[in-house]
Amino acid sequence: MTEQSERTRQIERVAVIGAGYMGGGIAQVLALAGLHVTIADAEPSLTQRHLDRLCREAEDFEARGLFDPGSAERVRANLHPADSLSQAVAEADLVEEAVLEQPEVKGPVLASIEAAARPDAIIGSNTSTIPIGDLSTNLTRPARFLGVHFSNPAPFIPGVELIAHAGTDESVVASVEALVARTGKLAARVNDKAGFVLNRLQYVLLKEAMNLVEEGVATAEDVDTVVRTTFGYRLPFFGPFAIADMAGLDVYQAGFRTLEEHYGERLAAPAVLTELVEGGQYGVKQGGGFVIPAGDQAALIGYRDTAYARLGQLLRELGPAPLGALSVDPRPVPSTHVATERDTP
Ligand SMILES: NC(=O)c1ccc[n+]([C@@H]2O[C@H](COP(=O)([O-])OP(=O)(O)OC[C@H]3O[C@@H](n4cnc5c(N)ncnc54)[C@H](O)[C@@H]3O)[C@@H](O)[C@H]2O)c1
């Protein structure tokens, strides 16, 4: 047995508990990767309804060229309904919990999963925000528990956050990491703080966007336009650290100075930035930055320019998103909203 295989366990059978929006998408992803996937929702009729929906969706995705040929058949062959939670998890190497984002719902479900699963089964939660350590108190063997946070819509969004709590066994994280790689998705390890990385950043962006609308700086429509056509345009290719390294850390430090003058400590330059700049690290142009070293970046610039130009071509080809005739009076922020896209609980 190699060192690697001692540290990881091969996952072949998965149970997904809660087959709604996320659980269903996760089940599709795993079935497409060739795993044996059993789903269970709150009752058998719901499970069957979700299974039918997932198979129909897969057919539709394949017909539209969004899934490879043969995918619908693969989903149909690898997805199995169970009549109960305990039946679903009995043989599973991994159980993924994807029920409602409420600790009082997740707690008993996790306890039931543990009671019915094999003692060596790994248990994951798709929680968006709840600390994994908090959820782990529902289990008697929390070493096998971690966050496995897929994003919406799971079949198409490539990133998965893996969140170990203080007591998670390293082999458990490594095993799920290998599984995620097998699905073709990209895992990132994240420490256990509420909201993790995805939603902590996403919520801050949304909150500040709402502040801008509340203050009358721009309408919701114009905020969205600015986000997706300026800095958001870079985000499929570069994260905030790479962007800052390319733009210049000294430039960001100066920008934070202005923002601090106007908005106070909340937008002051973080110490980690000030220390780099004071140590002569300005990013790509001098000394290197957070994630990009200094030096000739011709290849990087070439990639960047190609990426943005191609993204432009794709957007022209797709045309504008059909948001409909929704018109929102931006001041004050309306107390009711229309949800068209769900990427958070
Ligand atoms: N919707 C998103 O954009 C999104 C993105 C990432 C993560 N998440 C997280 O994924 C989880 C699920 O969210 P969702 O959007 O799929 O919700 P959802 O409401 O679409 O699905 C939840 C499902 O759980 C089922 N359920 C409820 N109690 C159950 C029980 N006791 N046993 C079995 N099934 C039960 C419900 O019937 C429902 O089908 C949440 O933790 C959420 O925060 C959601």
Ligand as a Chemical Component Dictionary entry (heavy atoms), coordinates in Angstrom:
data_LIG
# 
_chem_comp.id                   LIG 
_chem_comp.type                 NON-POLYMER 
_chem_comp.pdbx_formal_charge   0 
_chem_comp.three_letter_code    LIG 
# 
loop_
_chem_comp_atom.comp_id 
_chem_comp_atom.atom_id 
_chem_comp_atom.alt_atom_id 
_chem_comp_atom.type_symbol 
_chem_comp_atom.charge 
_chem_comp_atom.model_Cartn_x 
_chem_comp_atom.model_Cartn_y 
_chem_comp_atom.model_Cartn_z 
_chem_comp_atom.pdbx_ordinal 
LIG N1  N1  N 0  -29.194 27.167 -2.699 1  
LIG C1  C1  C 0  -27.945 27.553 -2.799 2  
LIG O1  O1  O 0  -27.611 28.404 -3.617 3  
LIG C2  C2  C 0  -26.889 26.937 -1.935 4  
LIG C3  C3  C 0  -25.544 27.054 -2.315 5  
LIG C4  C4  C 0  -24.570 26.416 -1.542 6  
LIG C5  C5  C 0  -24.937 25.719 -0.391 7  
LIG N2  N2  N 1  -26.255 25.654 -0.031 8  
LIG C6  C6  C 0  -26.585 24.876 1.160  9  
LIG O2  O2  O 0  -27.079 23.609 0.783  10 
LIG C7  C7  C 0  -28.029 23.141 1.736  11 
LIG C8  C8  C 0  -29.332 22.827 1.017  12 
LIG O3  O3  O 0  -29.826 24.000 0.402  13 
LIG P1  P1  P 0  -30.801 23.942 -0.843 14 
LIG O4  O4  O 0  -30.753 25.283 -1.468 15 
LIG O5  O5  O -1 -30.504 22.736 -1.662 16 
LIG O6  O6  O 0  -32.205 23.759 -0.118 17 
LIG P2  P2  P 0  -33.530 23.083 -0.677 18 
LIG O7  O7  O 0  -34.631 23.605 0.144  19 
LIG O8  O8  O 0  -33.614 23.181 -2.166 20 
LIG O9  O9  O 0  -33.283 21.528 -0.354 21 
LIG C9  C9  C 0  -33.305 21.018 0.957  22 
LIG C10 C10 C 0  -33.937 19.666 0.870  23 
LIG O10 O10 O 0  -33.808 19.029 2.137  24 
LIG C11 C11 C 0  -34.978 18.262 2.306  25 
LIG N3  N3  N 0  -35.107 17.907 3.716  26 
LIG C12 C12 C 0  -35.580 18.680 4.731  27 
LIG N4  N4  N 0  -35.542 17.964 5.883  28 
LIG C13 C13 C 0  -35.054 16.735 5.572  29 
LIG C14 C14 C 0  -34.807 15.566 6.314  30 
LIG N5  N5  N 0  -35.039 15.516 7.617  31 
LIG N6  N6  N 0  -34.288 14.485 5.673  32 
LIG C15 C15 C 0  -34.036 14.522 4.358  33 
LIG N7  N7  N 0  -34.285 15.614 3.590  34 
LIG C16 C16 C 0  -34.771 16.704 4.193  35 
LIG C17 C17 C 0  -36.089 19.147 1.771  36 
LIG O11 O11 O 0  -37.265 18.405 1.497  37 
LIG C18 C18 C 0  -35.428 19.704 0.529  38 
LIG O12 O12 O 0  -35.666 18.913 -0.625 39 
LIG C19 C19 C 0  -28.147 24.248 2.777  40 
LIG O13 O13 O 0  -27.284 23.977 3.839  41 
LIG C20 C20 C 0  -27.683 25.474 2.016  42 
LIG O14 O14 O 0  -27.168 26.490 2.823  43 
LIG C21 C21 C 0  -27.233 26.228 -0.794 44 
# 
loop_
_chem_comp_bond.comp_id 
_chem_comp_bond.atom_id_1 
_chem_comp_bond.atom_id_2 
_chem_comp_bond.value_order 
_chem_comp_bond.pdbx_ordinal 
LIG N1  C1  SING 1  
LIG C1  O1  DOUB 2  
LIG C1  C2  SING 3  
LIG C2  C3  SING 4  
LIG C2  C21 DOUB 5  
LIG C3  C4  DOUB 6  
LIG C4  C5  SING 7  
LIG C5  N2  DOUB 8  
LIG N2  C6  SING 9  
LIG N2  C21 SING 10 
LIG C6  O2  SING 11 
LIG C6  C20 SING 12 
LIG O2  C7  SING 13 
LIG C7  C8  SING 14 
LIG C7  C19 SING 15 
LIG C8  O3  SING 16 
LIG O3  P1  SING 17 
LIG P1  O4  DOUB 18 
LIG P1  O5  SING 19 
LIG P1  O6  SING 20 
LIG O6  P2  SING 21 
LIG P2  O7  DOUB 22 
LIG P2  O8  SING 23 
LIG P2  O9  SING 24 
LIG O9  C9  SING 25 
LIG C9  C10 SING 26 
LIG C10 O10 SING 27 
LIG C10 C18 SING 28 
LIG O10 C11 SING 29 
LIG C11 N3  SING 30 
LIG C11 C17 SING 31 
LIG N3  C12 SING 32 
LIG N3  C16 SING 33 
LIG C12 N4  DOUB 34 
LIG N4  C13 SING 35 
LIG C13 C14 SING 36 
LIG C13 C16 DOUB 37 
LIG C14 N5  SING 38 
LIG C14 N6  DOUB 39 
LIG N6  C15 SING 40 
LIG C15 N7  DOUB 41 
LIG N7  C16 SING 42 
LIG C17 O11 SING 43 
LIG C17 C18 SING 44 
LIG C18 O12 SING 45 
LIG C19 O13 SING 46 
LIG C19 C20 SING 47 
LIG C20 O14 SING 48 
# 
